[in-house]
């Protein structure tokens, strides 16, 4: 079993792992996101995941980092990779409803609004520019930028953006049973509003339909002069689609096999239309003997907080697939 879908071609000396934290009010729509104990509490997930990665525990709420079925949050995997590689992640606050409890680089954005009702990210232009400035600054410190994300409900905003940019996308979900009908209903309403208002500029489409992570990440891609890797699935496709529409170089993208091969989505097809050859990581969670991790293989969670890209980065820094799996297992066991 191959751990990576392709050979490593670049071995960074000074990588930066930068997860972007943001909210969209769509995550509060019942049935849209499984990233939280209830729809209303999904907005806390980026904050709690950042706590787990930074501090090794969730400190602001008395909860375990697992879904109700015992499936470990992807932040557990990212935590394991940061420990294995000796890296401290740079968390970026692009627009959270509640204050972060870990140090973040704050872009001074606002939470994403409901795109069915009004522009979702009216500050998209500002977030793009500040992302570009941050990317340029990080170029002075690093030779590789890995951009992750934690945006509950973000696959739905990405669906709206990809449709607005002309891609016939079907997106993944953190649920085993992908709520396609609900997502299609939302995307249809948003696309009608975009068409009725005559919105055609790519960044204006993101402002109308997206979430704060998308323009911030695309700006960082433009600003960074070194190697860039988008760590994620569907949500990072919307970032890549925006960079293509603006005539910017396409970054690499890495995700897990659970997103890459998701039969309920068309990740590979849309990546190809954008011009990407996605890299995927197969961590072999079904062979670990851990019932919670095995749920990734049947379609629960699949990806998040840059987990796939974090495992790719660990491999690029010289760690074998076996060592990476062992690090994940040890970290997950600590929270079981």
PyMOL commands that set and color helices and strands:
alter all, ss='L'
color gray80, all
select helices_A, chain A and resi 25-28+40-55+74-85+124-139+154-164+180-196+202-209+212-223+234-245+257-260+267-274+285-287+291-298+307-316+321-334
alter helices_A, ss='H'
color red, helices_A
select strands_A, chain A and resi 15-22+92-95+105-106+144-150+227-231+252-256+279-281
alter strands_A, ss='S'
color yellow, strands_A
deselect
rebuild
show_as cartoon
